[in-house]
Amino acid sequence: AYLLINYSKKILDDSIEAPRNVGAKQITRDAKLPWYFASGFLMFWGLLFFAVVLPYFYRLPTALTVEDAGKNVFIAERAYNNLYTLSNIGVKLSGTDKNEVEAVNFLLSELAKIKENLQTDLFDMEIDLSKASGLFVIKTFHRVYQGVQNIAVKLSPKSSTIDSYLLINSHFDSESGPGAGDAGFMIVTMMEVLRVIATSKQPIEHPIVFLFNAAEEGGLQASHGFITTHRWAPFCKAVINLDAGGSGGRDILFQTGPDHPWLAKYYKKYIKHPFATTMAEELFQAGLIPSDTDFRQFKTYAKIPGLDMAQCINGFVYHTRYDTIDVIPRESLQNTGENLLGLVRGLANATELNDTEAHKTGHAIFFDFLGIFFFHYSESTGKYLNFGVGGAVLILIFISMWRMAAVSKVSVYLVINWFILVTVIQVISVVLAIALPIIVVNTMDSFGLSLTYYSSPVLIVGLYVCPSLIGLSLPLTIYYSLQCNNKVSAPYHLQLALHGQAVILAVLSIVVTYLGYRSAYIFVIPLVFYVAALVLNLMTIMHDLGYAWTGLLKISQVLPFLYSSYLIYTFIVVLIPMAGRSGSNSNQDLYIAVLSGLGTVLSFGFLVPLINTFRRPSLVIVALLAMTAFTVFLANSTQIGFPYRPKTNCQRISYLDVRNIYYDYDGTVSKDESGYLMLFEDRRREQPLLGTNVNLTNMVSLKSACDKHMMCGMPLYDNRFVTQRYESSWIPRSEPIEPPIPTTLVLLSKTVLNATTVRFEFSLAGPTIMRLFIKAEEDVTISNWSFLRTYLENPPPAPIPHQIYLKYFTDDTPFKFFFEFFKTNGDFKVPLFELGVSSHFTAYKVDAKSKEFESSFPYFSCVDHWPAFYQRYYF
């Protein structure tokens, strides 16, 4: 600051010595460009996005073939062939023969082939098929499982005695489809990486455990079984977890550590095609992404650090019957394979594995730039950087205002007053840039027109980006058209507005950093480059030559524009498919709109005000308004705005073919009903089905049943059904639904333990998936049970009862469990508790009537349903 002030003083002294000509030269310097250049200015940045960001976002390496096999590299063709066989097995529901027998046998066969070609002079290889049983709690759900399978392969240096292993994990079970992307893609990638390492002459220091787990979908049971019971688990010191929320793109790093920044260092060194951001990690861990991964189990039950990576593009086919190999290019396998191979080799030789606790030094901040460069630094470094840049902004802005005052021959106090005014206007602009897209969302949602961009994402530009640009430009444009201050020139006024934008970003970065969010770096990046341009302008006379300073500013914002638009586009690509499966109780368009507004502010915050360097800038706003209006017309009045397309962007509908039987305390049946429990998975609910062949005449809301009965008196399946139970619907049918196999609950004993406590023991047999809902009467307390005490001591929030999720895998021995109840008066001859038993026959065919109902859904629907049986008891 001292050097800049003195340097500025010298420049000012030189310029003041020469009389300032306020005539022709000043008019030339301050003259605005013709209005038609303004459209070209904005088009340049749009073209930059389409010409640079999009190609790099979707860029994939050339897929290698078996002809390249001798080069000790990842071969996409071999992985693709394995994926073809694995996905053709079909839907690999855990607990079914396709998963527990066919898929397991295929994997064991391929692993045996790798072992046959093992470099026996360098490695030992052990293949272990294990089974485990256990129980754990996730959020409000208590999970119990029996006989889950894992295939674990340990590749060790020859005769190694090292007891620190690297764990690589993914799952081969699937849900609703063949699971080519989720996560057969990662399974065959792991297998090819294992083959390359095991058959090469490149040594490793630490043993590597490749875990092919058979049960991630619906519970994360297999990873829990391995990490809590397997003999190799205690020696696993770091993990690379691989999963998918999409199919056929680049793999993104979205979780690290925790508290182990050295992992990001290895990612940088060994990954060929980086794709990562701290912002994804914080959004995922905040629960804004409706998914979970096995990474949770490794962190929770083994406290081991690691990297969580996943496929994230084309989430439209995720958990549908269209998750097939057809949508996966071999280049995508090559991309992930090269990344994983390099990372595994790097971490398998990491000295940090010997004592990971010694390297537990806080979180890391990490991000890539267009998949070309990867940056990472510690959280503490990030704090210093963010606070430092914020402080530098304030100092440089003061120097700039001091220069303005000296050149304009006015007091600094006057310039500061103008600065405060334009900063307030800039704050209004930023607020409008976020608010206007939200207004568009709420207006369209009120007319039932949400998700119009679902199949045509380009509509986001007109629906949200253009209104955001209007909000960002309108207040300043009005201000500059009205203000007529002759003491401080128009170029200085414009520069003050950009200083105001810099102060806004500086305050945001400081506040977000203070709150502990590492994602504050997204505000610092455009700020750093603005500071760089401002320094260069201050060190030259360009700062005071009319609009000359805008040249350096525009150049300085190219890289921040590329990064900010790349980052926000990443999240939009990931979140758009999720909007189609996040439930009808929230408007997911809001997230897309806010992201679009944030992206506009970050990408254009220092650029949009520059339209005031052109004549008639209002024409730009009019053009943006016209584009918004035209896009709204397309979205509302043409097929372009219809959200769904067959195979690629279908409407997700889950429902259960339900039979409910309610038993009263005396054993009599008070209700026996059949029907369809409907869960519409997006905001539009049943609206797109109106006028089709689907008969929704008798459909009613489930809300009244939920207010009256425990868990609505329905066999609610998972978190989706539980959290959206009030938005679910019921369609009764006259023909009873017959459960494919019986579900048998047997009261083994009722024992009075003392004057205030009674014990009930049960046995339960049925299909592979069952649920228990338990709710004690008001004057009764559950004092003990055979499940985890921690769940009993920390019950789920009211009014959700205790939920026990039971799952068979290869062991169908009846579940045996007990409950103990405490009652002060010791009267145990009245109802003490309500017990709901729901059975889900996910692997069984539905009856003819249900098939007829399924076939009535239109071509754009993805329907997922199965028989379910619910029995309500009082004891």
LUMLUM-438621 format. One line per field, with one value per residue (C-alpha): x, y, z; residue number from 1; residue in one letter. Coordinates in steps of 0.5 Angstrom, whole numbers. Layout:
BEGIN
c1 <- (X,...)
c2 <- (Y,...)
c3 <- (Z,...)
k <- (NUM,...)
r <- (a,...)
***
This chain:
BEGIN
c1 <- (0,6,9,3,1,8,8,1,3,9,4,-1,5,7,0,-2,4,1,-5,-11,-15,-22,-24,-23,-18,-22,-29,-25,-23,-29,-33,-38,-37,-43,-49,-49,-42,-46,-49,-42,-39,-44,-44,-36,-37,-43,-39,-33,-37,-39,-33,-28,-32,-37,-32,-27,-33,-34,-27,-25,-19,-18,-20,-15,-16,-13,-8,-5,-5,3,4,2,-4,-11,-15,-22,-24,-23,-27,-32,-33,-33,-39,-42,-43,-44,-50,-53,-54,-60,-63,-58,-62,-59,-61,-63,-60,-58,-54,-51,-50,-49,-46,-41,-39,-38,-33,-30,-28,-25,-21,-19,-16,-12,-9,-7,-3,0,7,9,16,13,6,2,-6,-11,-19,-24,-31,-34,-41,-43,-49,-50,-54,-52,-56,-57,-60,-67,-67,-64,-62,-61,-58,-56,-51,-49,-43,-37,-31,-25,-18,-11,-5,1,8,12,12,10,10,7,0,-2,-7,-10,-17,-21,-29,-35,-41,-44,-51,-56,-63,-69,-64,-58,-54,-48,-47,-49,-44,-42,-38,-33,-33,-30,-26,-23,-22,-18,-14,-12,-10,-6,-2,-2,1,6,13,12,12,8,10,3,-2,-8,-15,-20,-27,-33,-39,-45,-50,-50,-56,-62,-57,-50,-50,-44,-39,-41,-40,-33,-31,-33,-32,-27,-20,-17,-21,-17,-11,-14,-11,-14,-20,-22,-29,-32,-40,-44,-50,-50,-47,-42,-38,-32,-31,-31,-28,-33,-31,-24,-21,-24,-18,-13,-10,-5,-10,-11,-4,-3,-10,-6,0,-3,-9,-9,-16,-18,-25,-26,-29,-29,-36,-39,-36,-40,-46,-46,-45,-50,-55,-57,-55,-61,-56,-51,-44,-40,-35,-40,-39,-31,-31,-36,-34,-26,-25,-20,-19,-20,-23,-30,-31,-37,-40,-44,-46,-53,-56,-63,-62,-59,-64,-68,-68,-64,-58,-55,-48,-51,-50,-43,-38,-31,-28,-31,-28,-21,-22,-24,-19,-13,-15,-16,-10,-5,-8,-8,-1,1,-3,0,7,5,9,3,0,5,2,-4,-6,1,-2,-9,-8,-14,-19,-16,-19,-19,-21,-20,-20,-23,-20,-13,-10,-12,-11,-11,-8,-10,-16,-11,-8,-15,-17,-10,-11,-19,-18,-11,-15,-21,-16,-12,-19,-20,-13,-13,-20,-18,-12,-16,-21,-15,-13,-20,-20,-13,-14,-22,-19,-25,-24,-23,-29,-34,-31,-32,-40,-41,-37,-42,-48,-46,-44,-51,-54,-49,-52,-59,-56,-53,-60,-64,-59,-61,-68,-71,-70,-73,-79,-79,-79,-85,-89,-88,-89,-96,-98,-96,-90,-84,-78,-79,-72,-71,-71,-68,-63,-62,-68,-64,-61,-67,-71,-66,-59,-63,-67,-61,-57,-63,-62,-55,-55,-62,-60,-53,-56,-62,-57,-52,-57,-60,-53,-50,-44,-39,-34,-33,-33,-37,-31,-29,-37,-37,-30,-33,-39,-34,-30,-37,-38,-31,-33,-39,-35,-29,-35,-38,-31,-30,-36,-37,-30,-31,-37,-32,-34,-28,-33,-31,-26,-31,-32,-24,-22,-26,-23,-16,-16,-20,-14,-9,-12,-13,-6,-4,-8,-6,1,0,-4,-9,-13,-14,-15,-23,-25,-18,-18,-23,-18,-14,-20,-24,-17,-17,-24,-23,-20,-25,-31,-28,-28,-34,-38,-35,-36,-44,-45,-42,-47,-53,-51,-51,-58,-62,-63,-64,-70,-73,-73,-73,-80,-86,-86,-80,-79,-72,-73,-71,-64,-63,-65,-61,-55,-56,-56,-50,-46,-48,-46,-39,-38,-41,-41,-35,-37,-44,-43,-39,-45,-45,-39,-43,-49,-56,-54,-62,-62,-58,-63,-69,-66,-65,-72,-74,-70,-73,-80,-79,-76,-82,-87,-83,-83,-90,-93,-89,-87,-80,-82,-85,-80,-80,-77,-78,-71,-67,-71,-77,-82,-80,-86,-85,-91,-93,-98,-100,-105,-106,-109,-110,-111,-114,-111,-116,-113,-119,-119,-121,-119,-117,-115,-111,-109,-103,-99,-97,-90,-89,-82,-82,-86,-91,-94,-100,-101,-97,-101,-108,-111,-107,-110,-108,-114,-113,-120,-121,-114,-114,-109,-105,-105,-111,-109,-102,-105,-109,-105,-97,-93,-100,-102,-98,-91,-87,-81,-75,-73,-77,-83,-82,-81,-86,-91,-96,-95,-96,-103,-107,-111,-116,-117,-123,-119,-114,-107,-104,-97,-92,-90,-92,-90,-90,-90,-90,-90,-85,-87,-89,-86,-87,-80,-82,-88,-86,-83,-85,-82,-84,-80,-82,-80,-80,-80,-81,-78,-71,-74,-78,-79,-82,-85,-86,-90,-91,-98,-97,-96,-91,-84,-79,-74,-70,-69,-65,-63,-58,-59,-56,-62,-67,-63,-64,-70,-72,-76,-83,-88,-84,-84,-78,-76,-72,-70,-69,-65,-64,-58,-56,-58,-66,-66,-72,-70,-71,-72,-75,-78,-78,-83,-84,-91,-91,-98,-96,-102,-100,-107,-108,-105,-98,-95,-97,-93,-93,-89,-88,-86,-83,-83,-78,-76,-83,-88,-94,-101,-105,-109,-102,-99,-105,-105,-97,-98,-103,-97,-95,-89,-85,-86,-81,-85,-82,-86,-87,-92,-92,-96,-97,-100,-101,-102,-103,-100)
c2 <- (0,5,4,4,11,14,11,14,21,21,20,25,30,29,29,36,39,39,43,38,39,38,39,34,30,29,28,22,19,19,17,11,6,5,1,-5,-7,-8,-14,-17,-16,-20,-25,-26,-29,-33,-36,-37,-41,-45,-46,-47,-49,-54,-58,-59,-61,-67,-68,-75,-79,-84,-91,-96,-103,-110,-108,-104,-109,-110,-102,-103,-99,-99,-102,-99,-105,-110,-107,-105,-113,-114,-109,-112,-119,-116,-112,-117,-121,-116,-113,-115,-114,-116,-122,-125,-131,-126,-122,-127,-133,-130,-124,-127,-133,-128,-124,-130,-133,-126,-125,-132,-131,-125,-129,-134,-129,-126,-123,-128,-126,-119,-120,-125,-125,-128,-128,-128,-129,-128,-127,-122,-120,-114,-108,-101,-94,-89,-82,-85,-92,-98,-103,-111,-115,-123,-126,-120,-122,-119,-121,-118,-119,-117,-116,-116,-115,-121,-124,-117,-116,-109,-108,-102,-103,-99,-100,-100,-101,-101,-105,-109,-110,-105,-102,-102,-103,-107,-102,-101,-94,-95,-98,-104,-99,-98,-105,-107,-101,-104,-110,-108,-104,-110,-114,-108,-108,-115,-117,-111,-111,-104,-106,-103,-102,-103,-109,-107,-109,-109,-110,-112,-111,-114,-109,-102,-100,-99,-100,-100,-106,-110,-104,-104,-112,-112,-106,-109,-116,-118,-120,-115,-109,-107,-106,-102,-95,-91,-92,-90,-91,-91,-90,-87,-82,-82,-86,-85,-78,-76,-78,-73,-73,-70,-72,-72,-74,-72,-68,-71,-66,-70,-74,-68,-68,-75,-74,-68,-72,-78,-76,-75,-72,-68,-66,-64,-59,-57,-54,-61,-64,-59,-59,-67,-67,-62,-67,-63,-69,-74,-80,-83,-88,-93,-88,-86,-93,-93,-86,-88,-95,-95,-88,-89,-83,-83,-80,-81,-81,-82,-82,-76,-74,-76,-78,-79,-86,-87,-92,-94,-99,-95,-95,-100,-100,-97,-90,-91,-89,-93,-86,-85,-92,-90,-83,-86,-92,-88,-84,-90,-93,-87,-86,-93,-94,-87,-89,-96,-93,-87,-86,-83,-90,-92,-87,-84,-81,-77,-73,-71,-64,-61,-60,-59,-54,-57,-55,-57,-52,-55,-61,-59,-56,-58,-54,-55,-52,-53,-50,-45,-43,-41,-37,-33,-32,-30,-25,-23,-22,-18,-13,-12,-10,-5,-2,-2,1,7,8,8,13,18,18,20,25,28,28,30,36,34,32,24,25,27,21,16,19,17,10,9,10,6,0,0,0,-6,-9,-8,-11,-17,-18,-18,-22,-28,-26,-25,-32,-34,-30,-34,-40,-39,-36,-42,-47,-43,-45,-52,-51,-53,-57,-54,-55,-62,-65,-58,-55,-50,-46,-45,-39,-36,-37,-36,-33,-28,-25,-25,-21,-16,-16,-15,-9,-6,-1,1,3,7,10,12,15,19,22,28,29,33,33,26,23,18,13,14,13,6,4,6,1,-5,-3,-4,-11,-12,-10,-15,-21,-19,-19,-25,-29,-26,-28,-35,-37,-34,-39,-45,-46,-48,-46,-39,-40,-39,-31,-30,-33,-27,-22,-24,-23,-16,-14,-16,-11,-6,-6,-6,0,4,3,6,12,8,8,16,15,15,8,5,1,-3,-7,-10,-11,-15,-19,-21,-23,-29,-34,-33,-33,-40,-42,-40,-42,-49,-50,-47,-51,-58,-57,-55,-62,-66,-63,-63,-70,-70,-65,-71,-76,-71,-71,-67,-63,-59,-54,-56,-51,-46,-49,-49,-42,-40,-43,-40,-33,-35,-37,-30,-26,-30,-30,-23,-19,-15,-15,-13,-6,-5,-5,3,4,3,8,6,0,0,-4,-10,-10,-10,-16,-20,-18,-21,-27,-29,-27,-32,-37,-37,-38,-44,-47,-46,-47,-52,-59,-56,-55,-61,-64,-72,-76,-83,-87,-81,-76,-80,-79,-83,-86,-91,-95,-101,-106,-106,-111,-108,-112,-109,-114,-111,-113,-119,-122,-120,-117,-109,-108,-111,-107,-107,-102,-98,-93,-88,-84,-79,-77,-70,-63,-64,-71,-74,-67,-70,-77,-73,-75,-81,-88,-88,-89,-84,-83,-86,-83,-80,-76,-81,-75,-77,-84,-81,-77,-83,-89,-90,-89,-88,-95,-97,-101,-95,-98,-93,-86,-83,-86,-84,-77,-76,-80,-74,-72,-80,-82,-88,-92,-97,-103,-108,-115,-117,-117,-124,-124,-128,-132,-131,-127,-130,-126,-131,-129,-134,-131,-126,-125,-121,-119,-115,-111,-105,-109,-114,-118,-120,-125,-125,-129,-126,-130,-127,-124,-121,-114,-113,-107,-106,-100,-100,-95,-95,-93,-86,-89,-94,-94,-98,-100,-105,-109,-114,-108,-102,-99,-92,-92,-93,-88,-83,-84,-81,-75,-75,-77,-82,-89,-93,-96,-103,-105,-112,-115,-122,-124,-131,-133,-133,-136,-132,-126,-127,-121,-118,-112,-110,-105,-101,-99,-95,-99,-106,-107,-111,-114,-108,-106,-104,-102,-102,-106,-106,-111,-109,-114,-112,-117,-113,-120,-122,-121,-117,-120,-119,-113,-110,-111,-108,-102,-101,-102,-96,-91,-87,-88,-82,-86,-90,-94,-98,-102,-109,-113,-110,-113,-109,-113,-108,-111,-109,-113)
c3 <- (0,2,-5,-9,-5,-7,-14,-15,-12,-17,-23,-20,-19,-27,-29,-25,-28,-35,-35,-35,-42,-41,-48,-54,-51,-44,-48,-53,-47,-43,-50,-50,-55,-60,-57,-62,-59,-53,-55,-58,-51,-48,-54,-53,-46,-48,-54,-49,-45,-50,-54,-48,-41,-45,-49,-43,-38,-43,-45,-45,-46,-52,-50,-51,-53,-52,-57,-52,-47,-47,-44,-37,-38,-36,-42,-43,-48,-43,-37,-42,-44,-37,-36,-41,-38,-31,-33,-37,-31,-30,-24,-18,-12,-6,-3,-10,-14,-19,-14,-9,-14,-21,-20,-15,-19,-25,-21,-17,-24,-27,-21,-21,-28,-26,-20,-26,-29,-23,-22,-17,-16,-14,-11,-7,-8,-4,-6,0,0,7,10,16,20,24,26,26,26,20,22,24,21,25,20,22,17,16,11,7,2,1,-4,-2,-5,-2,-7,-3,-4,-4,3,6,14,13,17,14,8,3,2,-5,-5,-9,-10,-15,-13,-16,-16,-21,-27,-29,-25,-31,-28,-21,-20,-25,-28,-22,-20,-27,-27,-20,-23,-29,-24,-20,-27,-29,-22,-21,-28,-28,-26,-22,-14,-9,-1,2,1,-3,-1,-7,-4,-8,-4,-5,-1,-2,-5,1,7,6,10,6,8,15,15,12,16,23,22,17,19,14,16,22,18,13,14,8,3,-4,-5,-11,-13,-18,-18,-26,-32,-37,-35,-31,-24,-19,-12,-7,-1,3,9,14,17,12,7,5,1,-4,-5,-7,-12,-15,-16,-19,-22,-30,-31,-24,-23,-16,-11,-4,-5,-7,-1,4,0,0,8,9,6,0,-4,-3,-3,1,0,3,5,11,14,13,17,22,24,23,23,17,12,5,-2,-4,-12,-16,-23,-23,-31,-34,-27,-31,-32,-24,-21,-27,-32,-37,-33,-38,-42,-48,-45,-42,-47,-47,-46,-40,-37,-39,-36,-29,-30,-31,-25,-21,-23,-22,-15,-12,-14,-11,-5,-4,-4,1,7,11,11,16,21,19,25,25,19,22,21,19,13,5,0,-7,-14,-21,-27,-33,-31,-33,-26,-19,-13,-6,0,8,11,15,9,6,12,11,4,5,10,7,0,3,7,1,-3,2,2,-6,-6,-1,-6,-12,-9,-6,-14,-16,-11,-13,-21,-20,-15,-10,-3,-1,3,-3,-7,-1,-1,-8,-7,-1,-6,-11,-7,-4,-11,-13,-7,-9,-16,-13,-9,-15,-19,-14,-13,-20,-22,-15,-17,-24,-21,-16,-21,-26,-20,-18,-25,-24,-29,-25,-28,-35,-36,-34,-41,-44,-40,-45,-42,-36,-40,-41,-35,-30,-32,-36,-31,-26,-31,-31,-24,-24,-29,-28,-22,-24,-31,-28,-24,-29,-34,-28,-25,-28,-23,-26,-21,-21,-28,-31,-32,-24,-22,-26,-23,-16,-17,-19,-13,-9,-12,-10,-3,-3,-5,0,6,3,3,10,13,10,12,19,19,18,10,6,0,1,-4,-10,-8,-7,-14,-18,-13,-13,-21,-20,-15,-20,-25,-20,-18,-25,-27,-21,-23,-29,-32,-34,-28,-30,-37,-38,-39,-41,-34,-37,-42,-36,-32,-38,-39,-32,-31,-37,-32,-26,-31,-34,-27,-24,-30,-30,-23,-23,-29,-26,-20,-25,-29,-22,-19,-25,-25,-18,-18,-22,-16,-10,-8,-9,-2,-4,-10,-13,-18,-13,-12,-20,-20,-14,-17,-24,-20,-16,-22,-26,-20,-20,-27,-29,-23,-25,-33,-33,-30,-36,-41,-39,-43,-49,-51,-50,-45,-44,-50,-47,-41,-46,-50,-44,-42,-49,-49,-42,-45,-51,-46,-42,-48,-50,-43,-42,-49,-53,-52,-51,-44,-43,-37,-40,-45,-46,-44,-43,-38,-35,-30,-24,-20,-15,-12,-8,-9,-2,2,9,15,22,28,34,41,41,35,31,24,24,17,11,5,-2,-6,-9,-5,-10,-9,-14,-14,-17,-16,-22,-18,-22,-27,-33,-32,-33,-39,-40,-40,-32,-28,-22,-21,-14,-11,-5,0,5,10,14,15,17,22,25,24,26,20,16,17,11,9,8,5,6,7,1,3,10,9,4,7,7,0,-2,-5,-4,-10,-7,-11,-10,-12,-6,-7,-5,-2,-6,1,8,13,20,26,33,40,43,50,55,61,67,70,76,78,73,67,62,56,50,45,38,32,25,18,11,5,4,6,12,17,24,27,34,38,46,49,52,59,57,56,52,57,53,47,43,38,39,46,43,38,44,48,42,39,32,33,34,31,28,31,32,25,25,18,17,11,9,4,4,11,12,19,22,26,34,38,44,47,55,57,63,66,73,75,73,69,63,61,57,50,51,44,37,32,25,20,13,8,1,-4,-9,-13,-14,-20,-19,-21,-27,-24,-22,-29,-32,-28,-30,-37,-37,-35,-41,-45,-41,-34,-31,-26,-20,-16,-12,-8,0,6,12,19,25,31,39,44)
k <- (1,2,3,4,5,6,7,8,9,10,11,12,13,14,15,16,17,18,19,20,21,22,23,24,25,26,27,28,29,30,31,32,33,34,35,36,37,38,39,40,41,42,43,44,45,46,47,48,49,50,51,52,53,54,55,56,57,58,59,60,61,62,63,64,65,66,67,68,69,70,71,72,73,74,75,76,77,78,79,80,81,82,83,84,85,86,87,88,89,90,91,92,93,94,95,96,97,98,99,100,101,102,103,104,105,106,107,108,109,110,111,112,113,114,115,116,117,118,119,120,121,122,123,124,125,126,127,128,129,130,131,132,133,134,135,136,137,138,139,140,141,142,143,144,145,146,147,148,149,150,151,152,153,154,155,156,157,158,159,160,161,162,163,164,165,166,167,168,169,170,171,172,173,174,175,176,177,178,179,180,181,182,183,184,185,186,187,188,189,190,191,192,193,194,195,196,197,198,199,200,201,202,203,204,205,206,207,208,209,210,211,212,213,214,215,216,217,218,219,220,221,222,223,224,225,226,227,228,229,230,231,232,233,234,235,236,237,238,239,240,241,242,243,244,245,246,247,248,249,250,251,252,253,254,255,256,257,258,259,260,261,262,263,264,265,266,267,268,269,270,271,272,273,274,275,276,277,278,279,280,281,282,283,284,285,286,287,288,289,290,291,292,293,294,295,296,297,298,299,300,301,302,303,304,305,306,307,308,309,310,311,312,313,314,315,316,317,318,319,320,321,322,323,324,325,326,327,328,329,330,331,332,333,334,335,336,337,338,339,340,341,342,343,344,345,346,347,348,349,350,351,352,353,354,355,356,357,358,359,360,361,362,363,364,365,366,367,368,369,370,371,372,373,374,375,376,377,378,379,380,381,382,383,384,385,386,387,388,389,390,391,392,393,394,395,396,397,398,399,400,401,402,403,404,405,406,407,408,409,410,411,412,413,414,415,416,417,418,419,420,421,422,423,424,425,426,427,428,429,430,431,432,433,434,435,436,437,438,439,440,441,442,443,444,445,446,447,448,449,450,451,452,453,454,455,456,457,458,459,460,461,462,463,464,465,466,467,468,469,470,471,472,473,474,475,476,477,478,479,480,481,482,483,484,485,486,487,488,489,490,491,492,493,494,495,496,497,498,499,500,501,502,503,504,505,506,507,508,509,510,511,512,513,514,515,516,517,518,519,520,521,522,523,524,525,526,527,528,529,530,531,532,533,534,535,536,537,538,539,540,541,542,543,544,545,546,547,548,549,550,551,552,553,554,555,556,557,558,559,560,561,562,563,564,565,566,567,568,569,570,571,572,573,574,575,576,577,578,579,580,581,582,583,584,585,586,587,588,589,590,591,592,593,594,595,596,597,598,599,600,601,602,603,604,605,606,607,608,609,610,611,612,613,614,615,616,617,618,619,620,621,622,623,624,625,626,627,628,629,630,631,632,633,634,635,636,637,638,639,640,641,642,643,644,645,646,647,648,649,650,651,652,653,654,655,656,657,658,659,660,661,662,663,664,665,666,667,668,669,670,671,672,673,674,675,676,677,678,679,680,681,682,683,684,685,686,687,688,689,690,691,692,693,694,695,696,697,698,699,700,701,702,703,704,705,706,707,708,709,710,711,712,713,714,715,716,717,718,719,720,721,722,723,724,725,726,727,728,729,730,731,732,733,734,735,736,737,738,739,740,741,742,743,744,745,746,747,748,749,750,751,752,753,754,755,756,757,758,759,760,761,762,763,764,765,766,767,768,769,770,771,772,773,774,775,776,777,778,779,780,781,782,783,784,785,786,787,788,789,790,791,792,793,794,795,796,797,798,799,800,801,802,803,804,805,806,807,808,809,810,811,812,813,814,815,816,817,818,819,820,821,822,823,824,825,826,827,828,829,830,831,832,833,834,835,836,837,838,839,840,841,842,843,844,845,846,847,848,849,850,851,852,853,854,855,856,857,858,859,860,861,862,863,864,865,866,867,868,869,870,871,872,873,874,875)
r <- (a,y,l,l,i,n,y,s,k,k,i,l,d,d,s,i,e,a,p,r,n,v,g,a,k,q,i,t,r,d,a,k,l,p,w,y,f,a,s,g,f,l,m,f,w,g,l,l,f,f,a,v,v,l,p,y,f,y,r,l,p,t,a,l,t,v,e,d,a,g,k,n,v,f,i,a,e,r,a,y,n,n,l,y,t,l,s,n,i,g,v,k,l,s,g,t,d,k,n,e,v,e,a,v,n,f,l,l,s,e,l,a,k,i,k,e,n,l,q,t,d,l,f,d,m,e,i,d,l,s,k,a,s,g,l,f,v,i,k,t,f,h,r,v,y,q,g,v,q,n,i,a,v,k,l,s,p,k,s,s,t,i,d,s,y,l,l,i,n,s,h,f,d,s,e,s,g,p,g,a,g,d,a,g,f,m,i,v,t,m,m,e,v,l,r,v,i,a,t,s,k,q,p,i,e,h,p,i,v,f,l,f,n,a,a,e,e,g,g,l,q,a,s,h,g,f,i,t,t,h,r,w,a,p,f,c,k,a,v,i,n,l,d,a,g,g,s,g,g,r,d,i,l,f,q,t,g,p,d,h,p,w,l,a,k,y,y,k,k,y,i,k,h,p,f,a,t,t,m,a,e,e,l,f,q,a,g,l,i,p,s,d,t,d,f,r,q,f,k,t,y,a,k,i,p,g,l,d,m,a,q,c,i,n,g,f,v,y,h,t,r,y,d,t,i,d,v,i,p,r,e,s,l,q,n,t,g,e,n,l,l,g,l,v,r,g,l,a,n,a,t,e,l,n,d,t,e,a,h,k,t,g,h,a,i,f,f,d,f,l,g,i,f,f,f,h,y,s,e,s,t,g,k,y,l,n,f,g,v,g,g,a,v,l,i,l,i,f,i,s,m,w,r,m,a,a,v,s,k,v,s,v,y,l,v,i,n,w,f,i,l,v,t,v,i,q,v,i,s,v,v,l,a,i,a,l,p,i,i,v,v,n,t,m,d,s,f,g,l,s,l,t,y,y,s,s,p,v,l,i,v,g,l,y,v,c,p,s,l,i,g,l,s,l,p,l,t,i,y,y,s,l,q,c,n,n,k,v,s,a,p,y,h,l,q,l,a,l,h,g,q,a,v,i,l,a,v,l,s,i,v,v,t,y,l,g,y,r,s,a,y,i,f,v,i,p,l,v,f,y,v,a,a,l,v,l,n,l,m,t,i,m,h,d,l,g,y,a,w,t,g,l,l,k,i,s,q,v,l,p,f,l,y,s,s,y,l,i,y,t,f,i,v,v,l,i,p,m,a,g,r,s,g,s,n,s,n,q,d,l,y,i,a,v,l,s,g,l,g,t,v,l,s,f,g,f,l,v,p,l,i,n,t,f,r,r,p,s,l,v,i,v,a,l,l,a,m,t,a,f,t,v,f,l,a,n,s,t,q,i,g,f,p,y,r,p,k,t,n,c,q,r,i,s,y,l,d,v,r,n,i,y,y,d,y,d,g,t,v,s,k,d,e,s,g,y,l,m,l,f,e,d,r,r,r,e,q,p,l,l,g,t,n,v,n,l,t,n,m,v,s,l,k,s,a,c,d,k,h,m,m,c,g,m,p,l,y,d,n,r,f,v,t,q,r,y,e,s,s,w,i,p,r,s,e,p,i,e,p,p,i,p,t,t,l,v,l,l,s,k,t,v,l,n,a,t,t,v,r,f,e,f,s,l,a,g,p,t,i,m,r,l,f,i,k,a,e,e,d,v,t,i,s,n,w,s,f,l,r,t,y,l,e,n,p,p,p,a,p,i,p,h,q,i,y,l,k,y,f,t,d,d,t,p,f,k,f,f,f,e,f,f,k,t,n,g,d,f,k,v,p,l,f,e,l,g,v,s,s,h,f,t,a,y,k,v,d,a,k,s,k,e,f,e,s,s,f,p,y,f,s,c,v,d,h,w,p,a,f,y,q,r,y,y,f)
***
